[in-house]
Amino acid sequence: MIAGMETGFWTGDADGPVGEVLRLVSTQVPELVIRCLSSSSGRAGFSIRLEDSLEAVEIEYQAVGESPFIVSDEYSWVQVDDPAAAAEAVLGLLRA
């Protein structure tokens, strides 16, 4: 997980493959809280959780929204290259 801080809510303006991941996830589950994360290591990410939950899933990516994506929760993580696979991993962990 990113050792960083939340910097604000996602406003739907992420470009590139990570934007596709977030759009796929938010289309499937509209009641999400998506926050931007930043770190000093050059990686960026988003914290994604259901509105009524404190448990979050994080998706990390290289700068400019490119893969590989690391999708993680408190107990597990997976690395994927494809935005559809990353969205599926996020949804799977949210529903776990």
Residue pairs with C-beta under 8 A, 6 or more apart in sequence:
1 58
1 60
1 72
1 77
2 37
2 38
2 39
2 43
2 44
2 45
2 58
2 60
3 39
3 41
4 37
4 38
4 39
4 40
4 45
5 37
5 38
6 35
6 36
6 37
6 47
7 35
7 36
7 37
7 38
8 35
8 36
9 33
9 34
9 35
9 36
10 22
10 34
10 35
10 36
10 46
12 22
12 23
13 19
14 22
14 46
14 65
15 64
15 65
16 64
16 65
16 66
17 61
17 65
17 66
17 67
17 69
17 83
17 86
18 46
18 59
18 61
18 65
18 66
18 69
18 83
19 65
20 83
20 87
21 59
21 69
21 83
21 86
21 87
21 90
22 34
22 46
22 48
24 83
24 84
24 87
25 32
25 34
25 48
25 87
25 90
25 91
26 32
26 34
28 87
28 91
29 50
29 91
29 94
31 50
31 51
31 52
32 48
32 49
32 50
32 51
32 94
33 48
33 49
33 50
33 51
34 46
34 47
34 48
35 46
35 47
36 44
36 45
36 46
37 44
37 45
37 46
37 47
37 58
37 60
38 44
39 45
42 62
42 63
43 60
43 61
43 62
43 63
44 60
44 61
44 62
44 63
44 65
45 58
45 59
45 60
45 61
46 58
46 59
47 56
47 57
47 58
48 56
48 57
48 58
48 59
48 90
48 94
49 55
49 56
49 57
49 94
50 94
55 73
55 74
56 73
57 71
57 72
57 73
57 90
57 93
57 94
58 70
58 71
58 72
58 73
59 69
59 70
59 71
59 86
59 90
60 69
60 70
60 72
61 67
61 68
61 69
61 70
62 68
67 80
67 81
67 82
67 83
67 86
68 79
68 80
68 81
69 79
69 80
69 81
69 83
69 86
69 89
70 77
70 78
70 79
71 77
71 78
71 79
71 80
71 86
71 89
71 90
71 93
72 78
72 93
73 93
73 96
76 93
78 89
80 86
80 89
